[in-house]
Amino acid sequence: KAVVSTQSTGYKELMKLLDIHKYFVQFEIYRRSKDNHMRAISKQQGINYSEMIFFDDEYGNIRTTENIGVTAVHCPREGVTWKLFMGALKKHSDRKKTPTDT
């Protein structure tokens, strides 16, 4: 339900073009570590980190978000494929809740 990015240009136009902006309720678009984005989402939406799935093409962001309990999935530059998405759901369902939940 949220979009996280450090890229502040073009995302609104792209989301409208793809007609997917209506599926998101929160936008965390600023230059900070991804754990800051996740904290903001957790606070605003009232969800635990263990309930989140995060996709990114940078391994550093994957490690950062996994360290706080988010299910993080590395996706290549090609983006999120159906196979990758289904694998992420399996990874997420297999994880146990961690004591880092908020």
MDAnalysis code that builds the backbone (N, CA, C; Angstrom):
import MDAnalysis as mda
import numpy as np

u = mda.Universe.empty(306, n_residues=102, atom_resindex=np.repeat(np.arange(102), 3), trajectory=True)
u.add_TopologyAttr("name", ["N", "CA", "C"] * 102)
u.add_TopologyAttr("resid", np.arange(1, 103))
u.add_TopologyAttr("resname", ["LYS", "ALA", "VAL", "VAL", "SER", "THR", "GLN", "SER", "THR", "GLY", "TYR", "LYS", "GLU", "LEU", "MET", "LYS", "LEU", "LEU", "ASP", "ILE", "HIS", "LYS", "TYR", "PHE", "VAL", "GLN", "PHE", "GLU", "ILE", "TYR", "ARG", "ARG", "SER", "LYS", "ASP", "ASN", "HIS", "MET", "ARG", "ALA", "ILE", "SER", "LYS", "GLN", "GLN", "GLY", "ILE", "ASN", "TYR", "SER", "GLU", "MET", "ILE", "PHE", "PHE", "ASP", "ASP", "GLU", "TYR", "GLY", "ASN", "ILE", "ARG", "THR", "THR", "GLU", "ASN", "ILE", "GLY", "VAL", "THR", "ALA", "VAL", "HIS", "CYS", "PRO", "ARG", "GLU", "GLY", "VAL", "THR", "TRP", "LYS", "LEU", "PHE", "MET", "GLY", "ALA", "LEU", "LYS", "LYS", "HIS", "SER", "ASP", "ARG", "LYS", "LYS", "THR", "PRO", "THR", "ASP", "THR"])
u.atoms.positions = np.array([
    [0.806, -1.205, 0.000],
    [0.000, 0.000, 0.000],
    [0.839, 1.255, 0.000],
    [2.165, 1.119, -0.026],
    [3.021, 2.299, 0.008],
    [4.086, 2.226, -1.069],
    [4.524, 3.383, -1.499],
    [5.611, 3.510, -2.457],
    [6.777, 4.169, -1.742],
    [7.960, 3.577, -1.892],
    [9.174, 4.083, -1.260],
    [10.203, 4.337, -2.347],
    [10.796, 5.531, -2.333],
    [11.822, 5.832, -3.330],
    [12.660, 7.008, -2.883],
    [13.864, 7.072, -3.412],
    [14.686, 8.265, -3.241],
    [14.628, 9.120, -4.495],
    [13.962, 8.632, -5.529],
    [13.842, 9.351, -6.800],
    [12.570, 10.184, -6.787],
    [12.718, 11.476, -6.682],
    [11.542, 12.335, -6.547],
    [10.981, 12.826, -7.881],
    [11.662, 12.542, -8.974],
    [11.167, 13.030, -10.261],
    [10.587, 11.893, -11.092],
    [9.437, 12.150, -11.667],
    [8.848, 11.237, -12.627],
    [7.968, 10.133, -12.075],
    [8.042, 9.846, -10.772],
    [7.285, 8.693, -10.270],
    [5.778, 8.913, -10.368],
    [5.303, 10.123, -10.105],
    [3.856, 10.382, -10.164],
    [3.332, 10.190, -11.586],
    [4.061, 10.721, -12.544],
    [3.646, 10.605, -13.936],
    [3.630, 9.148, -14.385],
    [4.662, 8.395, -14.004],
    [4.732, 6.985, -14.374],
    [3.588, 6.197, -13.744],
    [3.309, 6.446, -12.487],
    [2.225, 5.720, -11.817],
    [0.873, 6.037, -12.448],
    [0.669, 7.281, -12.825],
    [-0.587, 7.648, -13.489],
    [-0.670, 7.014, -14.870],
    [0.448, 7.021, -15.595],
    [0.486, 6.412, -16.915],
    [0.127, 4.929, -16.843],
    [0.667, 4.229, -15.845],
    [0.386, 2.805, -15.657],
    [-0.942, 2.556, -14.935],
    [-1.572, 3.630, -14.492],
    [-2.853, 3.572, -13.782],
    [-2.765, 2.708, -12.515],
    [-1.672, 2.878, -11.766],
    [-1.511, 2.108, -10.529],
    [-1.487, 2.992, -9.287],
    [-1.488, 4.298, -9.461],
    [-1.427, 5.211, -8.316],
    [-2.595, 5.016, -7.358],
    [-3.721, 4.577, -7.851],
    [-4.915, 4.409, -7.025],
    [-4.799, 3.262, -6.021],
    [-3.798, 2.405, -6.187],
    [-3.630, 1.260, -5.292],
    [-2.764, 1.574, -4.073],
    [-2.226, 2.773, -4.000],
    [-1.315, 3.132, -2.918],
    [-1.895, 4.253, -2.075],
    [-1.660, 4.163, -0.771],
    [-2.191, 5.171, 0.145],
    [-1.099, 6.023, 0.773],
    [0.154, 5.632, 0.575],
    [1.246, 6.360, 1.208],
    [2.440, 6.418, 0.271],
    [3.070, 7.577, 0.239],
    [4.245, 7.786, -0.604],
    [5.367, 8.352, 0.257],
    [6.446, 7.592, 0.366],
    [7.627, 8.013, 1.118],
    [8.736, 8.251, 0.098],
    [8.817, 9.482, -0.384],
    [9.744, 9.820, -1.459],
    [10.711, 10.884, -0.942],
    [11.871, 10.445, -0.514],
    [12.907, 11.358, -0.032],
    [14.212, 10.592, 0.112],
    [15.300, 11.323, 0.166],
    [16.640, 10.728, 0.256],
    [16.994, 10.435, 1.708],
    [16.688, 9.235, 2.131],
    [17.067, 8.730, 3.445],
    [17.210, 7.227, 3.325],
    [17.731, 6.630, 4.359],
    [17.871, 5.181, 4.378],
    [16.486, 4.533, 4.332],
    [16.413, 3.371, 3.711],
    [15.117, 2.694, 3.569],
    [14.493, 2.313, 4.912],
    [15.293, 2.126, 5.952],
    [14.684, 1.832, 7.250],
    [13.872, 3.023, 7.746],
    [14.264, 4.240, 7.387],
    [13.468, 5.420, 7.728],
    [12.120, 5.393, 7.017],
    [12.132, 4.984, 5.754],
    [10.886, 4.859, 5.006],
    [9.971, 3.824, 5.670],
    [10.552, 2.684, 6.048],
    [9.757, 1.611, 6.656],
    [9.179, 2.051, 8.006],
    [9.956, 2.783, 8.777],
    [9.451, 3.282, 10.062],
    [8.253, 4.215, 9.852],
    [8.349, 5.074, 8.861],
    [7.248, 5.990, 8.568],
    [5.990, 5.227, 8.147],
    [6.166, 4.206, 7.331],
    [5.022, 3.390, 6.898],
    [4.413, 2.657, 8.084],
    [5.266, 2.073, 8.902],
    [4.789, 1.348, 10.076],
    [3.981, 2.265, 10.992],
    [4.498, 3.440, 11.214],
    [3.826, 4.386, 12.108],
    [2.503, 4.873, 11.523],
    [2.515, 5.295, 10.264],
    [1.308, 5.854, 9.659],
    [0.223, 4.806, 9.442],
    [0.614, 3.590, 9.037],
    [-0.387, 2.575, 8.722],
    [-0.650, 1.611, 9.865],
    [0.160, 1.715, 10.929],
    [-0.060, 0.865, 12.094],
    [0.216, -0.604, 11.836],
    [1.241, -0.892, 11.047],
    [1.576, -2.288, 10.770],
    [2.990, -2.595, 11.253],
    [3.218, -3.849, 11.588],
    [4.540, -4.303, 12.021],
    [5.451, -4.492, 10.815],
    [6.738, -4.394, 11.042],
    [7.712, -4.641, 9.979],
    [7.544, -6.044, 9.405],
    [7.199, -6.993, 10.255],
    [7.053, -8.381, 9.800],
    [5.877, -8.563, 8.845],
    [5.037, -7.565, 8.709],
    [3.913, -7.624, 7.781],
    [4.253, -7.018, 6.415],
    [5.460, -6.466, 6.280],
    [5.847, -5.753, 5.068],
    [6.669, -6.626, 4.128],
    [6.493, -6.386, 2.830],
    [7.355, -6.963, 1.804],
    [7.923, -5.787, 1.016],
    [9.228, -5.795, 0.829],
    [9.930, -4.701, 0.171],
    [10.752, -5.254, -0.987],
    [10.637, -4.649, -2.164],
    [11.402, -5.038, -3.347],
    [12.380, -3.917, -3.687],
    [13.617, -4.282, -4.000],
    [14.601, -3.265, -4.377],
    [15.694, -3.917, -5.221],
    [16.357, -3.102, -6.028],
    [17.445, -3.625, -6.856],
    [18.817, -3.376, -6.232],
    [18.862, -2.793, -5.038],
    [20.129, -2.541, -4.363],
    [20.248, -3.412, -3.120],
    [21.325, -4.202, -3.076],
    [21.516, -5.124, -1.950],
    [21.629, -4.405, -0.611],
    [22.212, -3.212, -0.595],
    [22.325, -2.459, 0.650],
    [20.962, -2.154, 1.254],
    [19.997, -1.816, 0.408],
    [18.635, -1.555, 0.888],
    [17.956, -2.832, 1.377],
    [18.278, -3.940, 0.739],
    [17.726, -5.232, 1.170],
    [18.220, -5.550, 2.577],
    [19.524, -5.440, 2.801],
    [20.094, -5.720, 4.130],
    [19.536, -4.781, 5.190],
    [19.445, -3.504, 4.863],
    [18.951, -2.503, 5.818],
    [17.540, -2.828, 6.284],
    [16.668, -3.168, 5.349],
    [15.280, -3.434, 5.725],
    [15.112, -4.803, 6.376],
    [15.906, -5.789, 5.954],
    [15.843, -7.094, 6.618],
    [16.284, -6.990, 8.070],
    [17.226, -6.095, 8.356],
    [17.725, -5.931, 9.724],
    [16.658, -5.456, 10.698],
    [15.589, -4.830, 10.196],
    [14.517, -4.395, 11.095],
    [13.298, -5.324, 11.034],
    [13.406, -6.406, 10.250],
    [12.337, -7.399, 10.238],
    [11.432, -7.401, 9.023],
    [11.713, -6.560, 8.049],
    [10.919, -6.522, 6.818],
    [11.353, -7.674, 5.913],
    [10.404, -8.326, 5.244],
    [10.755, -9.301, 4.222],
    [11.223, -8.512, 3.009],
    [12.498, -8.631, 2.694],
    [13.081, -7.856, 1.600],
    [13.510, -8.787, 0.479],
    [13.209, -8.399, -0.740],
    [13.474, -9.236, -1.900],
    [14.255, -8.431, -2.933],
    [15.411, -8.962, -3.316],
    [16.194, -8.297, -4.357],
    [15.579, -8.585, -5.714],
    [15.366, -7.538, -6.477],
    [14.876, -7.723, -7.842],
    [15.866, -7.082, -8.801],
    [16.129, -7.751, -9.889],
    [17.076, -7.222, -10.858],
    [16.505, -6.007, -11.579],
    [17.304, -5.420, -12.388],
    [16.889, -4.217, -13.138],
    [15.653, -4.463, -13.999],
    [15.396, -5.724, -14.343],
    [14.217, -6.038, -15.155],
    [12.927, -5.822, -14.388],
    [13.017, -5.722, -13.078],
    [11.836, -5.470, -12.268],
    [11.258, -6.725, -11.646],
    [10.085, -6.567, -11.101],
    [9.419, -7.655, -10.393],
    [8.637, -8.495, -11.398],
    [9.065, -9.730, -11.553],
    [8.352, -10.664, -12.430],
    [7.329, -11.435, -11.595],
    [6.450, -12.142, -12.253],
    [5.462, -12.951, -11.539],
    [6.163, -14.003, -10.673],
    [7.192, -14.645, -11.231],
    [7.936, -15.665, -10.496],
    [8.601, -15.060, -9.255],
    [9.207, -13.895, -9.407],
    [9.838, -13.226, -8.275],
    [8.800, -12.831, -7.221],
    [7.672, -12.330, -7.671],
    [6.597, -11.940, -6.760],
    [6.075, -13.137, -5.969],
    [5.833, -14.242, -6.647],
    [5.340, -15.443, -5.965],
    [6.390, -15.974, -4.981],
    [7.666, -15.908, -5.373],
    [8.738, -16.304, -4.460],
    [8.789, -15.416, -3.234],
    [8.528, -14.127, -3.422],
    [8.499, -13.191, -2.292],
    [7.367, -13.529, -1.334],
    [6.214, -13.884, -1.869],
    [5.088, -14.271, -1.003],
    [5.426, -15.519, -0.195],
    [6.102, -16.482, -0.833],
    [6.506, -17.694, -0.113],
    [7.526, -17.354, 0.967],
    [8.520, -16.559, 0.631],
    [9.534, -16.141, 1.614],
    [8.864, -15.436, 2.789],
    [7.924, -14.573, 2.474],
    [7.217, -13.824, 3.519],
    [6.408, -14.755, 4.423],
    [5.716, -15.710, 3.841],
    [4.896, -16.622, 4.644],
    [5.755, -17.571, 5.474],
    [6.969, -17.858, 5.011],
    [7.860, -18.759, 5.733],
    [8.574, -18.092, 6.913],
    [8.658, -16.796, 6.899],
    [9.378, -16.070, 7.962],
    [8.580, -16.054, 9.260],
    [9.302, -16.111, 10.340],
    [8.649, -15.984, 11.648],
    [8.700, -14.524, 12.064],
    [7.741, -14.119, 12.839],
    [7.757, -12.750, 13.358],
    [8.973, -12.568, 14.245],
    [9.575, -11.408, 14.140],
    [10.796, -11.116, 14.892],
    [10.518, -10.149, 16.040],
    [11.389, -10.106, 17.032],
    [11.178, -9.184, 18.147],
    [11.405, -7.726, 17.777],
    [11.771, -7.452, 16.517],
    [11.976, -6.059, 16.111],
    [10.698, -5.404, 15.644],
    [9.569, -6.133, 15.690],
    [8.295, -5.544, 15.282],
    [7.984, -4.336, 16.141],
    [7.249, -3.398, 15.530],
    [6.827, -2.216, 16.282],
    [5.432, -2.404, 16.809],
])
